[in-house]
Amino acid sequence: MMENRWLGLIALTSSLLIAFVWIPLDVDTGLFEKVRRSVQIGDAFAPTVAAFMIGLGGLLTLLARSEPNAQASKLDSPSLLNHFQYALASLLIIAIGLGLMRYSGPLVVALFNTESIEYRLLRDTVPWKYVGFIFGGTFLVTALIAWTERKLKWAHVLTGFATTLILIAIYDLPFDDLLLPPNGDV
């Protein structure tokens, strides 16, 4: 479809403008900062990762083949009510995912930590620091994909889990003093 090509082109162009124009002009620090022999995330890191993801989505949209759909879906001509229902369901999924992210870590520590140490003291130790992020992140990605496709597959769960692990590898593993959400707030 021509609309998909335009969407992909706009996303790709936007990502390039963000990465090569906006970030260099607006952000003072680089991707990484070395402070007192410690590597920390610079101010340009998060927007650069976001620009990369937008560009990747745009590129995949440009390269995707559109197949003619024999049956028209209910969502082909969505009404205002369809939009409202979709937005409400998406917000509910996000709220549940954030709730899982916030409370599953302390709950798992309370159930399985035999040393009776509270979660706040364990929030920066492996494996405890990853519990909430993995449960909440996996649920969030899986549920949003399943809601969009209107069916749940094991591939969705694996995609959600892999996405969460990739985010951990990008944001947590390279940095000693970074706490993944929600651990910085607990």
Order of alpha helices (4+ residues) and beta strands (2+ residues): alpha-alpha-beta-beta-alpha-alpha-alpha-alpha-alpha
